[in-house]
Every structure is written in structure tokens, then in C-alpha cells.
């Protein structure tokens, strides 16, 4: 049975007298993956900062400012002794860029928290690396709340919530939300590439079910 | 840097720079080059004060705001209080006001959602076709721009560059994300399937259909 980790009701956020978010409700349960999708400036990072104010000890956070403001060389010395995190780095992150950002996030995942809230990491992690990261979180039974502006990210998450015009425009199970193609277009989003390609290939009669990545598409087209 | 840019902006069109030197960020907008920065030091002046530096009338300022999809209500806001995208759009509006022949746009598309990307692609095409401007894009993800870019300017570590027009050239993608269409077709090829090299979504779809047939 999944336990409720976080409950937010009717949250309003303002910055410099401008309303950024209003009437936000959020329920987060253990072992589940949640994605908040919203364009730049819709208040995703501010939402995290407001959750941080709750000082819930079961939750850890990953936002750019926090990573930048800490001396990670100092922070990571303890981890280097155990070598656990460093081994993960060697195993899964092989492009050698942004190592301290990656190390910082891994450290948070290894901290045995119930929920990790992560602000957009697309700048530091490529798609393969992100997939490995989510797999690691699933294996460790950590719930994830991830903020992104890129719809390509959402397929890795169980639940999707889209922010638009200061509020939640649509929310639900990710695959259900993605069926609302017309509404998504009105909100300014196209479908994720592989889902979109799948639907078109289905129309051409080349496949008879949806594929969510290149491997699935290749098998279905040439089987 | 400006001289280097002048060298390859001989023709009008939309070009993308890959592995561009970091020093490019030091450029300031002037009559020749309008520059839309990725991140700028925050400024205390209001949006209206900033746009008035162009010495244009308020009517033209309103028109340029409309073109870059910025709300007039923001004019009294300090640049400090604007979001990253709003600040980038402000610089875009300024570049239009000073009538630069060349507009350098630094990591703008990655901050826009699909609907706005489509709008700004149309706007850039119009600027090129009707006003004969040259556009230089700096991006980290080719997915946002590959469908309308004419050529790629690839820099090496020493600051030398070459022009590439083949989007399937692997050298491009060391520091920039590959378009999904290219990624998909390259994967099919790796699996032994022959599929024509295309860039746009619709042409890729047709190429797969032909390849399967």
C-alpha cells in the first residue's frame, strides 16, 4: 500500500506582487513518479521552494541554486570514502561532463529519502543518463517529483500535471493525459516524438500498437 | 568575434553555430548585430526604459512587443522581475527596434514550448524572407531548430569553423543534442534497415514507409 508523503491544498504563490501560481493541490504517494510540466517562468522552481519550507525530513531537493551555492568538493569527500556514489558515476555516467551536479544528485538519491524533488536536469544529464537515474530511483523505491519544460521527459513518469496561466491545466495518469492531443496543442504542447511517430505509423498501417521508443518501433515495423 | 561572425554572415538565412566560443556571450547589441542573450546580469531599469534606448517611438515599441509576444503590462516592470524568457523576448524586441541586419539568438528555443517555437520559427522566416535579415542561432538541442536551419557552422577547440549542411554528420553532435528524426533513422540503419536520410517529421515518416516497402 502506497503511503501519502505530501499533501498540499490551495497553495498560492506570488513573487514581486505578481501571482505565479494559484489554488495548487498536490498529493504525492510513495513509490510513484510525478512530473510537473510547464514552460519557463510558470513557477516550477518556486513550487519546490515552497515545499522546502515545510521542512519535511523525508524529502530531499535538487535545485540549481542549491547545487551552485554549495562547495560540492567539500561535501563529496565523505562520499568518496565509501566509493558507492563514485562507483555509480563510473558505471552510469560516462560522458564526463557536469560531474559535480551528477554526483550531488546521486548523493541525494542514495540518502534513503522517501521522496526526491528534482528541478529540470536536462542541462546536465542526457536522455540515457536520465533513464538510468529513474531506474535507480525505482529500484530504491524512492518517489520522484520532477519539474520540466520538455514534454519528451514525461513518459518516464506515472502521473503528469501541466501548469498553464498560473494554475494546473490538466492532471492525471501520464498516458491518459497524453491521449488529450487537442487539449495539449491548445496548451502549446506537441506529443512526445516517439508517441507521435507511433500514432502516424499506425495510421499508415505499418504498426498496430503504440511504441514509446526507437527499439519498440523498430521491432514492430520490421517484425 | 564580431569579425568572425561577419565573415560567415555573407548571405541571408538562418544558421546555427555549434561548439561556439564562450566569448560570444560578451557581445552587445549594435546596429549591425542584435544579440539575444541566454542569461544576463539582472538590471534595475524597467522594460520601457530599456526599449527606449533604441530611440524609437512608443508606438514602435508596442509593435515590437506584440511581435515577440510580450504583454504591454510588463513595460513598467523592472528587468530584474522578468522571467528568463521574458528577458530574452525583451532583447529580441530591442534587436528588432534597432533594426540590426544580423540577429544572434542565444539558447532561446530551449526555453519555449512547442506552440511558441512554431510562432518564432515563422517570425524568423519572415525576418529573413521579407526584411532580408540574417539569423544566427546558438542552441544545445538541434530538435528545436533542425527543420528550418539552412546550415550548421561547426567550431573546433581552436575557434576555427566549417560549414556543414548534412545533419547526419556525427561531428555535429558532440555538444548538441541530435534531432529525434536523425536518431531514429540512424538506429534503423544500425539494425540493417535502409531508410532515406530526412530531417522533418513528415518526410521521415514517408522515408520509413518507403524503407519498409
Boltz contact constraints between the chains, C-beta under 6 A:
constraints:
  - contact:
      token1: [A, 16]
      token2: [B, 81]
      max_distance: 6.0
  - contact:
      token1: [A, 39]
      token2: [B, 113]
      max_distance: 6.0
  - contact:
      token1: [A, 40]
      token2: [B, 84]
      max_distance: 6.0
  - contact:
      token1: [A, 40]
      token2: [B, 85]
      max_distance: 6.0
  - contact:
      token1: [A, 40]
      token2: [B, 111]
      max_distance: 6.0
  - contact:
      token1: [A, 41]
      token2: [B, 83]
      max_distance: 6.0
  - contact:
      token1: [A, 41]
      token2: [B, 85]
      max_distance: 6.0
  - contact:
      token1: [A, 188]
      token2: [B, 113]
      max_distance: 6.0
  - contact:
      token1: [A, 188]
      token2: [B, 115]
      max_distance: 6.0
  - contact:
      token1: [A, 189]
      token2: [B, 113]
      max_distance: 6.0
  - contact:
      token1: [A, 189]
      token2: [B, 114]
      max_distance: 6.0
  - contact:
      token1: [A, 190]
      token2: [B, 114]
      max_distance: 6.0
  - contact:
      token1: [A, 193]
      token2: [B, 180]
      max_distance: 6.0
  - contact:
      token1: [A, 200]
      token2: [B, 205]
      max_distance: 6.0
  - contact:
      token1: [A, 204]
      token2: [B, 209]
      max_distance: 6.0
  - contact:
      token1: [A, 206]
      token2: [B, 212]
      max_distance: 6.0
  - contact:
      token1: [A, 214]
      token2: [B, 184]
      max_distance: 6.0
  - contact:
      token1: [A, 214]
      token2: [B, 187]
      max_distance: 6.0
  - contact:
      token1: [A, 218]
      token2: [B, 191]
      max_distance: 6.0
  - contact:
      token1: [A, 221]
      token2: [B, 212]
      max_distance: 6.0
